[in-house]
């Protein structure tokens, strides 16, 4: 299964760990960012993930943020 994964800067470390776990389970993983711990706007990575799933490029998506609240406030 193709899984898209994205995180804000606070979720970067967890994203890296989860990607390794998904690979070990036999899934393909597309890393949509962020690619470091430098501050980023979570809306940008959340949008990339949503568009990836909506377009069919990924079957599932995992979005990680430091608070767990930010992406849920998107309208």
Protein Blocks (a to p, Z undefined) as FASTA:
>chain_A
ZZdddddfklmmmmmmmmmmmmmnopacddebjabjbdcdfklmmmmmmmmmmnopambd
cdddfkommmmmpZZ
